[in-house]
Amino acid sequence: MQLRHAKPSLRDRILRPVHRWVWRDAGRRARKLLTFARTEADGGRDLARAAELTHDALLRRLYLRHARDEQGHADLFNARGRQLLREAGGASSGLELAWLAPGERGLDDLRVEDHTDASLLAFLHLSEKAAAGRFAIYREVLADPVTADVFTTILRDEEFHMTYTRTQLMRVQPSGIALWRARGGRLWKAYLRLASRLAGVMGGIILLVQYFLIIPIFALFAKRAERREKDGWKTPQERSLGSQY
């Protein structure tokens, strides 16, 4: 199936071998699908809330359809993930590696009440575009044809979501300012995620240095000081008269 708009990013194309390795393990594959199912279900609830808040009748219908699609995706991911777990006997890899192969990550921090119609459409368009690109690369690297078919089915909906959000955004706000603001917001959040991971790595390195380098030095000094101490109890008369204790 050829998709016009669902194109993997350059980063994902470069990381194709990594994605192939991440999705190769059946247990990890099951866990990731179940995580995707939760994210999609949360996105569906957010879109249902958006349909309640908007005053635009056309957007209300489109948001409700989008919400149904997201719940359908959640059901597909959940069913396949549980099937994989049953086939693997409940075993799964200890590492999910969500940062290497995220799902529809954009909707996990959505606050519908904070958005206008234009800003929400811009947010949804970029999130759906990013998710479609990631799902496309996952489908390409999967050696599991049943799971690949799940992504193929979902990608058809993602194409529609990308198209309608862009079309309606141009109707609501022809200038496209909201889209540029949404791109800036995504870049800022990407920077914060990267900074957080770097801080975690640096914190781990500092703890390792303290544990294997600094603490042994203090322990060595403590042992040297202990060897200079006399054994046994010291009476007050034996202590230095220059001290008040």
C-alpha positions as CSV (number, residue, x, y, z in Angstrom):
1,M,0.0,0.0,0.0
2,Q,1.4,3.4,-1.1
3,L,0.8,6.3,1.2
4,R,1.1,9.8,-0.1
5,H,1.8,11.7,3.1
6,A,3.0,9.1,5.7
7,K,6.7,9.5,5.2
8,P,9.3,8.4,7.8
9,S,11.5,11.2,9.1
10,L,15.2,11.3,8.2
11,R,16.0,10.3,11.8
12,D,13.8,7.2,11.6
13,R,15.2,6.2,8.2
14,I,18.7,6.4,9.7
15,L,17.6,4.4,12.7
16,R,15.9,1.7,10.5
17,P,18.3,-1.1,11.8
18,V,17.6,0.0,15.4
19,H,13.8,0.0,14.8
20,R,14.1,-3.5,13.3
21,W,16.0,-4.7,16.4
22,V,13.5,-3.1,18.7
23,W,10.5,-4.8,17.0
24,R,12.2,-8.2,16.5
25,D,11.5,-9.4,20.1
26,A,7.9,-10.7,20.4
27,G,7.6,-9.8,24.1
28,R,8.7,-6.2,23.5
29,R,6.5,-6.0,20.5
30,A,3.5,-6.9,22.6
31,R,4.3,-4.4,25.3
32,K,4.8,-1.6,22.8
33,L,1.5,-2.4,21.1
34,L,-0.3,-2.3,24.5
35,T,1.3,1.0,25.3
36,F,0.2,2.4,21.9
37,A,-3.3,1.2,22.7
38,R,-3.4,3.2,25.9
39,T,-2.1,6.3,24.1
40,E,-4.7,6.0,21.3
41,A,-7.5,5.6,23.8
42,D,-6.4,8.7,25.7
43,G,-6.3,10.6,22.4
44,G,-9.8,9.5,21.6
45,R,-11.0,10.9,24.9
46,D,-9.3,14.2,24.3
47,L,-10.9,14.4,20.8
48,A,-14.3,13.7,22.2
49,R,-13.7,16.5,24.7
50,A,-12.7,18.8,21.8
51,A,-15.9,18.0,20.0
52,E,-17.8,19.1,23.1
53,L,-16.0,22.4,23.3
54,T,-15.9,23.6,19.7
55,H,-18.6,25.8,18.4
56,D,-17.9,24.8,14.8
57,A,-20.4,22.1,13.6
58,L,-18.1,20.7,10.9
59,L,-15.2,20.4,13.3
60,R,-17.5,18.7,15.9
61,R,-18.3,16.0,13.4
62,L,-14.7,15.5,12.3
63,Y,-13.5,15.4,15.9
64,L,-16.1,12.7,16.8
65,R,-15.0,10.6,13.8
66,H,-11.4,11.1,14.7
67,A,-12.2,10.0,18.3
68,R,-13.9,6.9,17.0
69,D,-10.9,6.1,14.8
70,E,-8.5,6.5,17.8
71,Q,-10.6,4.1,19.9
72,G,-10.6,1.7,17.0
73,H,-6.8,1.9,16.8
74,A,-6.6,1.3,20.6
75,D,-8.8,-1.9,20.1
76,L,-6.5,-3.1,17.2
77,F,-3.3,-2.5,19.2
78,N,-4.7,-4.0,22.3
79,A,-6.0,-7.2,20.6
80,R,-2.8,-7.8,18.7
81,G,-0.6,-7.0,21.8
82,R,-2.6,-9.5,23.9
83,Q,-2.4,-12.1,21.2
84,L,1.4,-11.8,21.1
85,L,1.6,-12.1,24.8
86,R,-0.5,-15.3,24.8
87,E,1.7,-16.7,22.0
88,A,4.9,-15.8,24.0
89,G,3.4,-17.4,27.1
90,G,3.2,-14.1,28.9
91,A,7.0,-13.5,28.6
92,S,8.2,-10.1,27.5
93,S,11.5,-8.2,27.3
94,G,12.4,-6.1,30.3
95,L,13.1,-3.1,28.1
96,E,10.3,-1.4,26.1
97,L,12.7,1.3,24.7
98,A,9.8,3.8,24.3
99,W,12.2,6.6,23.5
100,L,13.5,4.7,20.5
101,A,10.1,3.7,19.1
102,P,7.4,5.9,20.4
103,G,3.8,5.8,19.2
104,E,1.5,8.7,18.8
105,R,3.4,10.7,21.4
106,G,1.9,14.1,20.6
107,L,-1.4,13.5,22.1
108,D,-0.1,12.3,25.5
109,D,0.3,15.9,26.8
110,L,-2.7,17.5,25.1
111,R,-4.9,19.9,27.1
112,V,-7.9,20.6,24.9
113,E,-9.1,23.4,27.1
114,D,-6.0,25.4,26.4
115,H,-6.5,25.5,22.6
116,T,-8.4,27.4,20.1
117,D,-9.8,25.6,17.0
118,A,-6.8,26.8,15.0
119,S,-4.1,25.8,17.5
120,L,-5.7,22.4,18.2
121,L,-5.9,21.6,14.5
122,A,-2.3,22.6,14.1
123,F,-1.3,20.5,17.0
124,L,-3.3,17.5,15.7
125,H,-1.9,17.9,12.2
126,L,1.7,17.8,13.3
127,S,1.1,14.9,15.8
128,E,-0.7,12.8,13.2
129,K,2.0,13.5,10.7
130,A,4.7,12.4,13.1
131,A,2.8,9.4,14.2
132,A,2.1,8.3,10.5
133,G,5.8,8.6,9.7
134,R,6.7,6.4,12.7
135,F,4.0,3.9,12.0
136,A,5.2,3.7,8.4
137,I,8.8,2.8,9.4
138,Y,7.5,0.3,11.9
139,R,5.4,-1.4,9.2
140,E,8.5,-1.6,6.9
141,V,10.8,-3.2,9.5
142,L,8.4,-5.6,11.0
143,A,9.0,-9.3,10.1
144,D,5.6,-10.1,11.7
145,P,3.0,-9.7,8.8
146,V,0.0,-9.7,11.1
147,T,1.3,-6.8,13.2
148,A,2.4,-5.1,9.9
149,D,-1.2,-5.4,8.7
150,V,-2.4,-3.7,11.9
151,F,-0.2,-0.7,11.1
152,T,-1.4,-0.7,7.5
153,T,-5.0,-0.4,8.6
154,I,-4.2,2.4,11.1
155,L,-2.1,4.3,8.5
156,R,-5.2,4.6,6.3
157,D,-6.9,6.6,9.1
158,E,-3.8,8.6,9.8
159,E,-3.7,9.7,6.2
160,F,-7.3,11.0,6.6
161,H,-6.4,12.7,9.9
162,M,-3.5,14.5,8.4
163,T,-5.5,15.7,5.5
164,Y,-8.6,16.9,7.3
165,T,-6.6,18.7,10.0
166,R,-4.6,20.6,7.4
167,T,-7.6,21.4,5.3
168,Q,-9.7,22.6,8.2
169,L,-6.8,24.6,9.6
170,M,-6.5,26.5,6.3
171,R,-10.3,27.1,6.5
172,V,-10.2,28.4,10.1
173,Q,-6.9,30.3,9.9
174,P,-5.7,30.8,6.3
175,S,-2.5,32.5,7.4
176,G,-1.1,29.3,9.0
177,I,0.4,31.1,12.0
178,A,-0.9,28.4,14.3
179,L,1.0,25.8,12.4
180,W,4.3,27.7,12.8
181,R,3.6,28.1,16.5
182,A,2.8,24.4,16.9
183,R,6.1,23.6,15.2
184,G,7.9,25.8,17.6
185,G,6.2,24.2,20.5
186,R,7.1,20.7,19.3
187,L,10.8,21.7,18.9
188,W,10.8,23.1,22.4
189,K,9.3,19.9,23.9
190,A,11.8,17.9,21.9
191,Y,14.6,20.0,23.4
192,L,13.2,19.5,26.9
193,R,13.0,15.7,26.4
194,L,16.6,15.6,25.1
195,A,17.8,17.8,28.0
196,S,16.0,15.6,30.5
197,R,17.6,12.5,29.1
198,L,21.1,14.1,29.0
199,A,20.6,15.2,32.6
200,G,19.7,11.7,33.6
201,V,22.8,10.3,31.8
202,M,25.1,13.0,33.4
203,G,23.6,12.3,36.8
204,G,24.3,8.6,36.4
205,I,27.9,9.3,35.3
206,I,28.5,11.6,38.3
207,L,27.1,9.0,40.7
208,L,29.4,6.3,39.1
209,V,32.4,8.7,39.5
210,Q,31.5,9.3,43.1
211,Y,31.0,5.6,43.9
212,F,34.1,4.3,42.1
213,L,36.6,7.2,42.5
214,I,35.7,9.7,45.2
215,I,34.3,7.4,47.9
216,P,37.3,5.0,47.6
217,I,39.7,7.9,48.2
218,F,37.8,9.0,51.3
219,A,37.8,5.3,52.5
220,L,41.6,5.2,52.0
221,F,42.1,8.3,54.1
222,A,39.8,7.0,56.8
223,K,41.8,3.7,56.9
224,R,45.1,5.6,57.2
225,A,43.7,7.8,60.0
226,E,42.4,4.7,61.8
227,R,45.9,3.1,61.7
228,R,47.3,6.1,63.6
229,E,44.7,5.8,66.3
230,K,45.7,3.9,69.5
231,D,43.6,0.9,70.5
232,G,41.4,1.0,73.6
233,W,39.5,3.6,75.6
234,K,41.1,6.9,76.4
235,T,40.5,8.4,79.8
236,P,40.0,12.2,80.1
237,Q,43.5,12.6,81.5
238,E,45.0,11.0,78.4
239,R,43.4,13.6,76.2
240,S,45.0,16.8,75.2
241,L,44.7,19.5,77.9
242,G,44.3,22.1,75.1
243,S,40.8,20.8,74.4
244,Q,37.7,21.7,76.4
245,Y,36.4,18.2,76.1
